[in-house]
Amino acid sequence: MRPDLSVIIVSMNCRGELAECLASVERARGTMALETFVVDNASQDGSAQMVAEKFPQVHLVANNRNRGFAAANNQAIALAGGRNVLFLNPDTVVKPGALEALVQTLDGDKTIGVCAPQLLNADGTIQESSRREPTPAALLHQYTPLRLLRIFKGAYRQYKMDDFGFRAPADVQIVMGAAFCVPSRVLAEVGVLDERFFVYFEEMDFCRRVREAGYRVRFEPRGQITHIGGVSAATATSNLFFCRSLFRYLRKHHGAVAGRAMVFGLRLGMFLREAMLLVGNVAAGGALALVLQTQRAKRRLARAKSAARFLFRDVWLTLFNA
């Protein structure tokens, strides 16, 4: 019998969180026919061995290198046999009834191409997990010094859906990639995740393609999943991958002229913002160190290091690979 749901989890160096996630999937499966895939992107913490030993029912794909988030998900899509596919981050805990709510929503309305649950923070508060399509004004406010001047604040709030309570079911434009469910027939029509996005913005790109194909993107709070956030992505290169994916998204969906203009404006704005942060945090870190506020000084200098990495490496690398 064909499974009702194929759960796909891409993992890298988060063994503990992955084990808890897999256990929660098993607890939440209810009466559904379900299969689970873990694609391990060359973890060094024994994640693949843990899955093989503790969860023998899980289909394990162990890569010998980090293939990226989109490509790893696509590996499992090629193997999945479920009527629906759930893309799930390893730093999540599935609540009882969540999987059934997602599948029931998709089965009950064939015009829905993506269904996402309500995401919760570790303390139980609601995570803002949907977005509207970002406008140039919203991006300039978010990533440049214009934020300090409160310019384009309204556009940014619209993008972040500040007027949406994340409590009622609704059609939205974009959902967070931590957890979203797609009918297999929609994947067959729209296509798999775009592997040019190594990590970040692949879900935004996919939701846009789903909408352009005439399907709806649905937020369904009857399904609840706790999302810790930032586990696999917390690396020194995450900012570089983020910028590359953002710039690729803009060029892909806004055309050659407008896309490049947006990328130029953002790159310049980001450069100015990080330069300001570098100078400000070095000065503050030095002052704090003089008065023996060691921990606060370390935090300031760590932020200065991040700004320097962007200024002297990331912003230049994106010129040649974005």
C-alpha positions in Angstrom: 0.0 0.0 0.0 1.3 3.4 -0.9 2.2 5.5 2.2 0.1 8.5 3.1 3.2 10.5 3.9 6.9 10.4 3.2 8.9 12.4 5.8 12.2 13.7 4.6 14.8 15.0 7.1 18.2 16.5 6.0 20.7 16.4 8.8 24.2 17.6 9.5 26.0 17.4 12.8 22.9 17.5 15.1 22.7 14.0 16.4 20.8 14.7 19.6 18.2 16.9 17.9 17.8 14.4 15.1 17.1 11.5 17.5 14.4 13.5 19.3 12.9 14.5 16.0 12.7 10.9 14.7 11.2 9.8 18.0 8.5 12.5 17.7 7.7 11.5 14.2 7.1 7.9 15.3 4.9 9.0 18.2 2.8 11.3 16.0 2.3 8.9 13.1 -1.1 7.7 14.4 -2.8 5.3 12.0 -1.2 6.7 8.9 1.0 4.7 6.6 4.2 6.5 6.9 7.8 6.2 5.7 10.8 8.3 6.9 14.0 9.2 5.1 17.1 10.8 6.7 19.7 12.2 4.3 22.9 12.8 6.3 25.2 15.4 4.8 28.6 13.9 6.0 28.0 14.5 9.7 31.1 14.1 11.9 29.1 13.4 15.1 27.9 9.9 14.4 24.4 11.0 13.3 24.3 8.4 10.5 25.4 5.6 12.8 22.8 6.6 15.4 20.0 6.5 12.8 21.1 3.0 11.6 21.3 1.7 15.2 18.3 3.3 16.9 15.9 3.8 14.1 16.3 0.8 11.7 12.9 1.4 10.1 14.2 4.8 8.8 15.6 4.9 5.2 19.1 6.3 5.6 21.1 8.1 2.8 24.6 8.8 4.1 26.4 11.3 1.9 30.2 11.4 1.9 30.1 15.2 1.5 27.8 18.1 2.2 25.6 18.3 -0.8 23.5 21.1 0.5 19.9 21.3 1.7 18.0 21.3 -1.6 20.1 18.6 -3.3 19.9 16.3 -0.2 16.1 16.7 -0.1 15.9 15.8 -3.8 17.8 12.6 -3.2 15.1 11.4 -0.9 12.3 12.7 -3.1 13.6 10.3 -5.8 13.1 7.4 -3.4 9.9 8.5 -1.7 6.7 6.7 -2.4 4.2 8.6 -0.3 1.1 10.5 -1.6 2.4 13.5 0.2 5.9 14.6 1.2 6.8 16.4 4.4 10.1 18.4 4.4 11.2 18.5 8.1 14.2 20.0 9.8 16.0 17.8 12.3 15.7 20.5 15.0 11.9 20.0 15.3 9.6 18.0 17.5 6.3 16.9 15.9 3.2 17.3 18.2 0.5 14.6 18.2 -2.0 15.1 15.4 0.2 17.4 13.4 1.0 14.9 10.6 -2.7 13.9 10.2 -3.7 17.6 10.1 -1.3 18.3 7.2 -2.4 15.3 5.2 -6.1 15.8 5.8 -5.8 19.4 4.6 -4.0 18.4 1.4 -6.3 15.5 0.8 -9.4 17.6 1.3 -8.5 20.4 -1.1 -6.7 19.6 -4.4 -6.0 23.3 -5.0 -3.5 23.4 -2.1 0.0 22.8 -3.3 1.9 23.5 0.0 0.6 23.1 3.6 2.6 24.2 6.6 2.0 23.7 10.3 2.0 26.2 13.1 5.6 26.4 14.4 6.3 26.8 18.0 9.4 28.0 19.8 11.0 25.8 22.5 9.1 27.7 25.2 5.8 27.1 23.5 5.3 30.6 22.0 4.2 30.9 18.4 7.0 31.3 15.8 6.3 33.7 12.9 6.7 31.1 10.2 5.1 32.7 7.1 6.1 35.6 4.9 4.8 37.7 2.0 6.9 38.0 -1.1 9.7 40.5 -0.2 9.7 43.8 -2.0 12.9 45.8 -2.7 11.9 48.3 0.0 11.5 45.5 2.6 14.9 44.0 1.8 16.6 47.4 1.9 15.1 48.0 5.4 16.2 44.6 6.6 19.7 44.4 5.4 21.0 48.0 5.1 21.5 51.0 7.4 18.1 52.3 6.3 16.8 50.2 9.2 18.5 52.6 11.6 16.7 55.5 10.0 13.4 53.5 10.1 13.0 54.0 6.3 10.7 51.5 4.6 9.6 50.1 8.0 6.1 49.6 6.8 7.2 47.5 3.8 9.3 45.4 6.1 6.3 44.8 8.5 4.2 43.8 5.5 6.8 41.3 4.4 7.1 39.9 7.9 3.2 39.7 8.2 3.0 41.7 11.4 -0.7 42.0 10.8 -1.2 38.2 10.9 -1.6 36.4 14.2 -0.4 33.0 13.1 -3.4 31.4 14.9 -6.0 31.0 12.1 -5.8 28.9 8.9 -5.1 31.1 5.9 -3.6 31.3 2.5 -0.1 32.8 2.6 2.7 33.4 0.0 5.7 31.8 1.7 6.2 29.3 4.5 9.4 28.5 6.5 11.4 25.6 5.3 11.5 24.0 8.7 8.3 22.1 8.0 6.1 22.0 5.0 4.1 19.4 3.2 3.5 18.9 -0.5 1.4 16.4 -2.5 3.6 14.2 -4.6 1.5 15.1 -7.7 2.4 18.8 -7.2 6.1 17.9 -6.9 5.8 16.0 -10.2 4.2 19.0 -11.9 6.2 21.9 -10.4 9.5 20.1 -10.0 11.8 19.4 -7.0 13.8 22.0 -5.1 16.2 24.1 -7.1 19.7 22.9 -6.3 21.3 26.2 -7.2 20.2 27.2 -3.7 22.7 25.3 -1.6 20.9 26.4 1.5 18.4 29.2 2.3 15.6 30.6 0.0 14.9 27.2 -1.6 11.5 27.2 0.2 10.7 30.7 -0.9 11.6 29.8 -4.5 9.5 26.6 -4.3 6.5 28.4 -2.8 6.6 31.0 -5.6 6.8 28.3 -8.3 3.8 26.5 -6.7 1.8 29.7 -6.7 2.8 30.4 -10.3 1.5 27.0 -11.2 -2.0 27.9 -9.9 -1.8 26.2 -6.4 -2.4 27.7 -3.0 0.1 27.9 -0.1 -1.8 27.1 3.1 -1.0 27.8 6.8 -2.7 25.2 9.0 -2.4 25.8 12.7 -4.2 22.5 13.6 -0.8 21.0 13.0 1.8 22.1 15.5 5.6 21.4 15.4 8.2 22.8 17.8 11.1 24.3 15.9 14.3 25.0 17.9 16.1 26.7 14.9 19.6 27.4 13.8 21.1 24.0 14.6 22.5 22.7 11.3 23.0 26.2 9.8 25.1 27.6 12.6 28.5 27.7 10.8 31.0 30.4 9.9 30.0 30.1 6.2 26.2 30.5 6.8 26.3 34.2 6.1 28.0 33.6 2.8 25.5 30.9 1.7 22.6 33.2 2.8 23.8 36.1 0.7 24.5 33.9 -2.3 21.0 32.4 -2.2 19.3 35.8 -1.6 21.1 37.2 -4.7 20.3 34.2 -6.8 16.6 34.4 -5.8 16.4 38.1 -6.8 18.1 37.4 -10.2 16.0 34.4 -10.9 12.6 36.0 -10.2 13.1 39.7 -11.0 14.8 39.5 -14.4 18.2 40.4 -15.6 18.0 44.2 -15.2 15.8 44.6 -12.1 17.3 41.6 -10.4 20.9 42.9 -10.9 19.9 46.4 -9.7 18.4 45.0 -6.6 21.5 42.9 -5.9 23.8 45.9 -6.4 21.7 48.0 -4.0 21.6 45.3 -1.4 25.3 44.5 -1.6 26.2 48.1 -1.2 23.8 48.5 1.7 25.1 45.4 3.4 28.7 46.6 3.0 27.9 49.9 4.7 25.9 48.2 7.5 28.7 45.7 8.3 31.3 48.4 8.1 29.4 50.4 10.7 29.0 47.3 12.9 32.7 46.5 12.6 33.8 49.9 13.8 31.1 50.2 16.5 31.7 46.7 17.9 35.5 47.0 17.9 35.2 50.3 19.8 32.6 48.9 22.2 34.5 45.7 22.8 37.7 47.5 23.6 36.0 49.8 26.0 34.3 46.9 27.8 37.6 45.0 28.0 39.2 48.0 29.7 36.5 48.0 32.5 36.8 44.2 32.8 33.4 43.4 31.3 35.0 40.3 29.7 31.9 38.4 28.5 30.2 41.5 27.0 33.5 42.4 25.3 33.8 38.9 23.8 30.2 39.1 22.4 31.0 42.5 20.8 34.2 41.3 19.3 32.6 38.2 18.0 30.1 40.4 16.1 33.0 42.5 14.9 34.7 39.3 13.6 31.5 38.4 11.7 31.3 41.8 10.1 34.9 41.6 9.1 34.4 38.2 7.5 31.5 39.7 5.5 33.5 42.8 4.4 36.7 41.1 3.5 35.4 37.7 2.2 31.7 37.1 1.8 30.7 40.1 -0.1 33.5 39.6 -2.6 32.9 35.8 -3.1 29.3 36.5 -3.9 30.5 38.6 -6.9 31.7 35.5 -8.6 29.3 32.8 -7.3 25.8 34.1 -6.8 
